[in-house]
Amino acid sequence: MSARRLLAGVRGDAPLSLAGHEAVHGPAPAPGPGPGLIEAAQLAGLRGRGGAAFPTAVKLRGVASQRSPRSVLVNGAEGEPLSGKDRVLMRLAPHLVLDGAMAAAAAVGAREVVVAVRADGAGAVESLRRALAERAGDPASTIVTVPVAYLAGEESALIRHLDGGPLKPVVVPPLPFERGLRRRPTLVQNPETLAHLALIARHGPEWFRGLGTPAHSGTALVTVAGEVARPGVQEVACGTPLDAVIAAAGGATQALRAVLIGGYHGTWIPARAIGAVTLDDEGLSAYGATLAAGVVVALGESACPVQELAQTMWWLAEQSARQCGPCSHGLPALAAMLAAIASGTAPPDAGDRLVLWGKQVTGRGACRLPDGAVRFLASGLRVFAAELDEHARRGPCRACPKPTVLAAPAGRRVAA
């Protein structure tokens, strides 16, 4: 059974027009208020595809229960630097994203839809603007560009920025469904989640559950990068074996050390486990991982995993808002200790300090950036224990000067 649902009919060179979109998916059903779509999302088991995997129906129901006026915010900021799936979707299938946004707006009684796209997503912005020009009768819709920054994807920071404030998270409650854009109850969903919602509105929850696993239904867009022959964005059924995803990307171009699942807030899977891992949260849970933002990075034997950890932790520390202790002090301390290990200048108890500091950072602050950074680091400490020990004793290796694999790529394409 084909897994191409969101990417059905798309080409790599041009977005689907409204006519082309409807030829593939059929016309969108007339949106209407009430619990129908919300119940369908619940029966489908749809969960957010932006990273947190929060049940979509719960968010919809929360906003619908609030007093009007209400808003829908499409969070296409895609702060995860290794992900390109949402920009691909907005660029090539803009009507599917808009269908989902309009259906959600009707279901929760929202009067406006705001689509936030990162500033380097010019192709996505242009496709969405053309798509809006083709449509009639939709709620008031606005497309805005936001900074290319990790925190732009954090919903409270994004709302604060769109309301004219700094790009910094706020302490909750109130949550966005209670008070979001312009202090209105706001539904915040990422583009892929809304595109799935558009198809559930057409085909129903049983159709959606026709792919995936009982616990993790449907399909997911994944951005495959690193040491593979054909990096790009794939659509896979949840539960697809990890090695099949790598094979669909043309296979590994060299022997692998590990695979990173989920991006800069993700989890490392050791090479020996690749054949046993499936891309669903239940299958990944044995490794402390989730599919998160749908990033799959193959790390080859030629790379230095210690440098990958150290450079990524520095980047995360620099991307923080620096408004809470865990980000102001914790992340820089973790990054500095990793750098000392990489250079062979760390104290003998460096590993113990990293573990202790990670525990002290987790669960504190206004957002989840420290938690995700520690999850990335903790899995790296497990998977690359031998390499870290070697660097602590002998200093840099021959692979240290090479560019890191986890550096944010310049662009994305749809996998053939």
N, C-alpha and C positions, 0 to 999 in steps of 0.2 A: 504494500500500500504506500503510495507516495506521501512524503512528509511535507511537500510544498503546498502550503495553505496560504500563509501570509505572502510568500514570494511567488505564488502561482501567476503565471503570465508575465512576470517582470522580465525586462531586459537590462543589461548592464549599461546601456548607452542613453536611455531616455525614460522618463516617468510615464506611467500609464495615464492616459487622458480619462476623462469621466466616461466616455463611450467605451474605451478599452477596458476600463475597470469594471463597468457593468456587464460587458461581454464575458468577462472571466467569472465574476462573483454574482451577477444578477443585481437588480436594483435593491437599494437598501429598503427594508420595510419601513413603513411610516412610523417614526418614533412617537412614543406616547408616554405620558406620565403614569405613575403607579408602580407597583411592585413586580410587574411581569419580567422585565429585563434583570432586575436585581435577583429575583428568584432563579432565573435561568443561569446567571453567573454563579450562584451558590451551588446549584445542581451540577453545573459543569466542573466545579472545583477550580475555577480560575483563580490563580494567585498572581500577584504583581510580578512582572518580569524586569523590574528595575534594580533588583538586588535584595530587598528585604523579604520578598515572597509573601507579602501580607494578603490575606483573602480579599479579593476585589469586592465581593458582595458586602462585606462588613464596612468597607469604606463608602460604598454607594449608599448603604442604608443609613450610615451615620450622617452623611450630608443631607439626605432626603428628610431626616427627622428634624432638621434645624429650621428656624424661621427664615423666610426669604428676605432680601434677595441672595441668591447663591451663585457660585462661579465654578467653572471647570478649568483647571490648569494642566495642560499637557507638558510634562516635564521632559523635554527633549534636550536638556543641558548636557547629558551624557558626560558627567565629570570623570568617570573611569577612563584613564588615558589609553588603555589597551582595547577599549570597546569601540566598535563602529557600527553596530547593528541598527541602532535607532536612526542614525543619519542615513544609512542605506534605505531603511524602510520609509522614512519621510521623503527621501529624494525619489525613490522609484515607485512607491505605492502610496502617494499622499492621500488619495481619496479613501483608502482603507482606514488610515489614521483618523481622518476627519469624520468618516462615518461613525467610528467608535466614539469620538468626542461628542458628536451631536446626539447620538443615542444615549450616552451617559448624561448629557445635559438635560435631555427630556426626562430621563428616569428620575433625576434628583430635583428637577424643577429649577435648573440654572438658567440665568438670562444671558450669560456671556461665556465665551470660550477664549482662553489665552493660550497660545502655543509658544513655548520658550525653546529656542534653538541656539546652540553655542555659536559664537561669532565666526568661527572658521567653517561653519556648515552652509556656505553660500548656495550650494546646489540644493540642499534641503529647503532653505528659505524660498528660493525661486520656485521650486516645484510646489510648495504649499501655497504660495501666492497665486500661481496660475490655477491651481486646483480650486481655491476659494472663488476665483473669478468665474469658474465654470458652474458654480453651484448657486442655487437660489433658495430662499426661504429658510436658510440656516440661522441660528441665533447669532448675535453680534460676535464676530471673531477677530482676534488680533494676533499677529505674529510679531514676536519680539526676539531680539538677539541678546544673549547674555555672555559674560566673560568666559574664556576658556580657563576653567579652574576646577579643581576637585570639589570644592565646596559648592559650586554652582548646582550640582546635582542633589545636594541636601535640601529637602523641601522647605524647611523653615528659613534657611539662608537664602534660598531662591525667592521665596515670598517677600522676605525683608528687602532684598535688592530691588525687586519689581515695584515695591511700594516706595522706593526712593532712599532706602537706608543702605548701610554697608552690607557687603556679602559675608555675613556672619550668622551662624545659627543662633536661635533664641531658645531659652529654657522653656520646656513645655511641662504641663498644660498652660494655656489652652492649645489644643491641637488644631491643625489646619481645618479639619472638618467643623470645628466650632468657630474659629476665627482665623481666616486666611487672607487672601487678597482683599485689600481695602477693608479689612476687618469683617469680611463676609465669610460665611461658611463656604469652604472651598474643597472640591474633590481634586486631589493631585494624583495623576496616574502617568506612567511613562508611555511613549507611543506604541510600543509593542503590546502592552496590556490592552490598550484601547482598540488596537487592530484585531486582537483576538475577540474582544467584546463585540465588534462589528460582525464577525463571522458567527458568533453564538447567536446574535440577534437574527441572523438569516437562517441558520441551520439547526439551532437548538443545542441543548447540553449533551444529549446522547451522541450526536455527531462529534462534538468536541472531544468527548471521552473515547471516541473510536481510535485515537492514537494516544500514546503515553502509557502510564501505569495507573493502577487504581488510586494510588496515593499522590501521584504527580501527573495530572492529566494534560493532554494536548501536546502541542509542539513548542519549541523554543528556538529563537535565533541565537546562534553562537558565533563569536568572532574568533577564528583560529589563526594563530600567529606563531612566530618562532621558527624552529627548524623543520618546516614542512615545505613541500614542493609548491603548493598553491595556497598561500594564505588568503583568507577572505571570510565572508559571512555565509554561513550555512543555516538552513532550517532543518532541525532534526526532531524526531519524536522523543519526548522525554523518556528516559530509560534506554536510549541508544548506547551501545558499548563505546567507551572512550576510544578504543583502538579503531573502531569503525569510523569515527569522526576524523581521526588522524589519517586513515586510509583515504577517505573522501577528499582530503586536502592534498592528495598526491603522495601521501606517506612521508615518513621522517626522512630527512636528507642526511642524517648521521645518527649514530647510536645516541639514545637519549639518557640523560641523568634523571629527569623528573618532568612532570607536567604541572603547570600552575592552573588551577581551576578557580575562576571567579575574579581574577584581576588583582589589583594592588591591595585589595582587602580579602584576597582569596586564600587558598590552601594548596600546599605542595603535595602532589601524589608521587611517590617514588616510582622509578622506572619499572621495578619488578612487579608492581601492582597494576600497571596500565591495562593488562589483559583482563583483569577481574572487575574493573570499575565501570559502572553505568552512569550516564548523565541524568540522574534524577536525585532529588534530595535524600530519598531513602537509601539509594545505593551509595551515595557519597558520604552519608552520615558516619559510616565506619571509619572514615578518615578525618572526621571533624569538619567536613566540607559541605558546601551547598553550591548549587549552580550559580547563585548570585546574579551578577550582571552578564552571565553567559560568555565568559572569556576562557579560552583554552590556549595556553602557551606551551609549546614544546621546547624544553631546554636541552640542548645538545651537550655531548661530552666535551666539546671544545670550549664551552663557556666556563667561567669561574662563578660558582653559585654564591660564594662569599661576597663577591663584588655585586652580584645581583641583589642580594639582601641589603648590603650596605647602601648602595646607590638609591634603591627604592625607599628605604627608611629615611634617608636624607630628604628625598623629594616630598614624602608625606609630611615630614616635620616642617618643611618650608611652605607647604600648602595649607597648613593649619591657620585658624583664625587668631591664634595666640591670645585668646581671651579667657581660657581656663587653664588651671594648673597642669593637667595631663598633656595638653598641647604645648604650653609655654615652656615647660620644664621636662616632662616625661619623654616626649618623642625626641627632642634633641639629645637627651642623655642616652637613649637607646641607640640612636644613630651614631653618636660619637663613640660609644663602646664598640659597636660593630666595625667602625672605621679603624679603631685601635687593634681589633682582632685581625682585620685584613692586613694591617701593616706589620703585625707581629710585635706590637708595643703594648698590648693589653695586660692588665694584672692577672695573676693566676686564677682569681675567682671571677673572671669576666663572665663566664657562662652562667654562674649562679646569680650574678647581679642582673643579667638580662632577664632571667626568669622572675626574680623578685620584683624588679621594676615593672615588668609587664603586668604582673598581678596587681600592683599598686595603681597602674594607669587604667586598667579595665573597669568599665562600669561607671566612670566619673565623667564630668563635663557636660556640655550642652548638646553634644552630638555623638555620633558613633565612630568618628574618625579614629580616635585612639583605640577603640575596641577592634576595628578592622585591621589597623596596623599591627597590633599585637597578635592577632590571629595569623596574619601573614608571617610574622617573625617566628612565632612559636612553632608553626609547622616547618619552617626552614631550619630551626634549631634541631628538630627531630630528624628530618630527611638528610640534612647536610652536616650531621654531627662530625663525621670524619674529616671533611674538608675544613670545617671551622677549627678543629683541633690542630690540623696541619698548619693552617695559617697562623694560629696563635703561637705555635712553636717555631715556625720557620719564616714567617712573613709572606710577602706576595709570591704568587706563583706565575708561571709564564703566561697564563691566560688573563691575568689581572688587567693588563693594559688594553685589552680588546673592548670595543663598544659593547655595552650591555644589551642583552636580548630584550629586556623589559623596557627599554627606552620607547617612549610613545611614538608609534609609526605616523607617517605623514598622511596617509590616505587608506581607503578601504575599497574593496570591490566585492561584488557578489560572486561566490564560488560557482563554477560552471556545473 
